[in-house]
């Protein structure tokens, strides 16, 4: 029996590799002779790099870049052959910025552009960048500055490349860049445009710390900035990801927005691996209706051949979740067995995962025996 275990991270508790290990621990109590293949995944959000490092056996390294407050920091990346990967959340992720320092319009993302230049200089020809889970809303102006772009105000003075200065840009000085021989993939799990009711400021701004009165002003500044820089970005699906970082990577580095989970699955040669599977286990911290739009579990399920059951194990399941079978998921199991505080649930994630996985394995084993 061959079981593929392919969870996303359970944010706030366990990384995707840790979730996969806990699921295996529970299932092998009932299925000791089964072959378990642990392939933790990510779809562009926080933890995607950890999942890729584990699943693709990437080598890791660091490079010195500009940090969110202008300091120098060591930022990690993973690589294999000609491909390199990093994620925005490693520089300006919400967990990395303490609540008292969360100021989405003041954080610098210059280090992301600097890392791209460094990786190109090292000879990498494909760079994958996860843009989820960030604490900034700067429309990618910081990233562009890291590539060498300079942004000037009406007096011709160079602006600090942060979100607060987007609306002050009246001129852009372009660097001499040679990006023709490198492919930059923007690993993304949302389809939100840059501006408007579904845009970067309105939808993602509040969770990053934008105040209600700031949202329309930031939206207007993003609109004004890209009317000058590259107006086509304003109609690009997914450009709002990462506080507009997806827009910046596209406009200033020729990046291509790709479906996060499909990109990761392709890297793993998933379509070939799944042919020998008897059971596929997926999971994420919380499954709700938004999950059905293409988050990791559903993205995997849609590519599993008919006849192979796909079971989702989740931290919690929204009571209004429907149509999971239509998305290719055979059954969904929450791991919390009784009412408890969130802090208690997070503290017991590993135990609850293992127990739930053991029960699923028992049910599967009995059903297979019967038929």
N, C-alpha and C positions, 0 to 999 in steps of 0.2 A: 504493500500500500504506500502510495506517495502523496504526502500532504505538503502543499505550498502555504507557507505562513507569511502574509504580506500586509502587515498593519502600517498605518501612519502613526505618528507620535500621539501620545495622550498629553496634550499641552498642560504644563503645570505639574506633571507627575513623572511620566516615563518617556524616554526617547523611543523612537520606532524600533531600534535594535533591542532595547530592554523589554518592550511590549512583546516582540516576537519570541524572545527567550522565555518569558513568563507563560505564554500560550503553549509553547512546546513542553515546558515543564509539566503543565497540567495534562496535556493530551497523551504524553508518553506513559503516564501511569496506567492508562487503559489500553493503549496501543503500543506496547514496548517494541514490537517488531516493525513498526512503520518507519518509513524513511521521511524525515522532515527536512524540508528545504526552507531556510529562513531568508526571506528577501524583503527586509523592511523598505518602505517606500516613503516618498514625500511628493508633494505636488507643487512645490515652489515656495511654500511657507517655511516658517522656522522649523528646523530639524531635517530639512531636505538634504543638506550636505552630510549630516551624520548617517542618514539612510543610504546615500550613495556610497559613502566610504565603506559601510558595512557590506552592502549588496554587490558592489563592483570591485571590492578589495583595492580601493584607491590608496595611493601613497599621499601623506599629508605633509604640508610645509607651511611656513608663514612668511609674510613680507611686511616691512614697515611702511605704514601709510598714515595719512592724517585721520585722527579720530573725530568723534562727533562734537568735541569742544575745542578742536584745533590742536590738540596734543598729538604726539606720535604714539601709535599703537601697533602691535603685531597682529596682523589679520591672517587667518588661516585660509588655505585652499586645499583641494584634493586634486590629484591628477593621475592620469594613466595614458601612456603613450603621448599622442598629440592633443589630448583633451584635458582641459582644466575646469574646475567647478568651484564656485563660492556662493555665499548667500548674503544678501543685504542685512539680514537680521544679526549676523555676526559683528557688524559694525554699529548699526543703529536699531537693533531689535528692541521691542518693548521691554523684555526682561533685563536687558543690559542698561537701561536708563531708569534710574530710581524715580519714583513718583514726583519728588520735589524738583527734579531736574527736567521733567518732561515738558518740552517747549517745542512742538513740531515745526515751528517756523524759524527756529534758531539753530537747530542741529545741522552739522555739516556732513555731507555725504561725499566730499571730495575724494576720500580714500578709496571709494569704489572705482572711480575713474583711474586713479593712480595704480590700483591693482591690475586693471585691464592692461594698461601700458606696460607694467612690469611683466605680466604673463606673455604678452606679445614679444617682448624683448627676450624672454626665455625660450621662444620658439614654438609656443602652443598655437595651433591653428583653429581650434574650436573652444569657445569659452561658454559655459553654461552658468547663468546667474539667476539664483532664486530671489524673487523680489517681495515675498510675503513677510508679514510679521514685523514691519518696520514702525518706528516711532516718529518718523519725519514726514512732512508734506512740503517738498521743495520742487516738485515738478521735474526733477533730474538736473537742476541747475548746478548743484554741487558735483554730481558725477561728471558733467561736461567740463567743469573747471579742472577736475582731476585729469582730464584728457588734454588740457592746455587751453581751453576756451577762456576768453576774458569778457566780462560783461560790464558795460559802462553806463553811467547815469547821464543826465542831461548836461552836466558840466564836463563830461569826458573822463570822469574819475572812475576807477575800477571799484566795483561793488563786491562786498563779501558775498560769496555764492550760497545764500540761504533762502529759504522760502519767503522770509519777510521782505526780501528785496526784489522779488519777481516783478512786481508792478513798477519798479523804478528803472528797469532796463530799457534803454533807448537805442543801444548799439551793441553789436556782438563782434568780437575779433576772433577769427578762426585760426587755429594752429595748423602747422604742416603735419598732417596725419596720414599714415599709410595703413589703411585697414582692409585693403582689397584682398589680402591673403588670409584673413581670419573671419570665421563665422561666429557671431555672437548670438546665443539663444537666450531669450528672456523666459525663464521657467515661471509660469504664471497659472493661477487657479481661478481667476475671475475674468469676467467679460466687461467690466465697468468701463465706460468712457472716461476721458480726463475730466470733463466738466459737466455741469448740469445736475439734475436731481439724483442721478445715479453715479455721479462723478467722485473723484478722489476726495474732495473736501467734504461733500455732503454725506457720503456713505461711510468713509473710513476715518474722516477727520476727528469725530467725537471720541473714538476709542484711542486715538493718539494724543488727545488732549486739546483739540481745537474747541474754543468756546463758541456757543451758538451764534453770537454776534460776529464772530470772525469768519464763519463759513461762507457767506455771500461775498465777502471781500477777497478771500483767498481764491474762490472760484473765478471771480472777475480777473484777478491777477494772473491766474493760470491761463485764462482765455486770452488776455492781452499779450502775455509772453509768447504763446505759441502762434498767435496771429503774425507775429514778427518772425519767429524762428522757423516754423514749418507748419502752416495751417492745416495740412492734411492730417496731422496728428489728432486734431479735434474730433475727427469722425472715426478714429481707429478703436475698434473693440479691444478692451484690455489695457488701454493706455493709462487708466487710472490706478493700476496696481502699484503698490509700494509708494503711495503718496505722490503718484505721477512719475515714479522712477522708470516705469516701463516706457512712458512717453520720451523721457530723456535719453534712454539707451537707444531707442529707435531713431530719434531725430539726430542725435549727435555722434552715434557710433554705428549706425546702420544695422542695429540689432533687429532680430525677428522674434515676435511674441509667439510662443508655442504653448500648447496645452501641457501643463506641468506633468500630469500623470502619464499622458501618452508619451511624452519625451523620455521620462524615466523608464517606462516599460520597454520602450524601444532600445534604450541603452542596455537593458538586462536581457535582450532577446527573449522577451516574455512569450511571444506567440509560439516559439519553439519549445520553451520550457514547459508550458502549460499542457502540451499535448499528452504528457505522461502522468498528469495529475489525476488523482482520484477525488481529491477534496481541496478546495481553496478557502483559506481563512483570511478575511480582511478585517479592518477595524480602524476606529478613530475615537477621539475623546467624547464627542457628541455627534450623534446622527440626527439630522432633521431634514426638512424639505429642501433646504439649500444644498444638502449633500447630494441630492439627486441631480443637481445641475452639472455634475462632473467632478466632484471631489474624489479623492483617491479610491475609496471603496467601490464607488459606482463606476469610475473609470476602469478599474480592474475587471469588475463583473461584466461589463459590456464586451470585454475581449476574451472572456472565457468561453470555450466551445460549449454548445448545447449538450446537456447530459452530465456535465460536471457540476456538482453542487457548490455554491458559494455561500459561506456563512459569515455574517458580520458580528464581531464582538466589540461592544462600545461601552464607554464609561456611562453614558446615559442615552436614552432614546426619547425624542420629542413625542408627546402623546398624539400630535397631529400628523405624524409621519405616516404616509400612505404610499401605495404603489411600488414598494421595494421589489416585488416580484417582477414587475414590468421593467425595472432597471437591471434585472439579472441576478438579484440577491435572493437566495432561497429562503433565508431566515435571518432575523436580527435578534441578538441577545444582549441586554444590558447587564453589566457585571455587578451592580449594586443590589444586594438581596433584601435589604431592609432600610427603613428610613434612617438617615444619618446626616450629620453636618457635612458640608463640602470639604472642610479640612480633614475630617475623618475619612471620607471617601478617597481623597487624594493620598492620604497616608497609607491606605490599605489597597491601593490600586494593584500592586503585584499579586497579593494574596487573592483578591477578588477575580483577577484575570485568570489565574491558575485554576481556581475552583470552577469557574464558568467553562473554561476550556476542557476540564476533566469531564464535566457533565455532558458537554456537546459530544465529546469522544465516546462516552458511554452510549448515548442515544444513537450515534452513527453506527457504532459497532453492532448494536442489537438489530438495527434496521438492515444492515448488510447481511447479518446472519440469517434473518428471517426470509429475505428474498434471494 
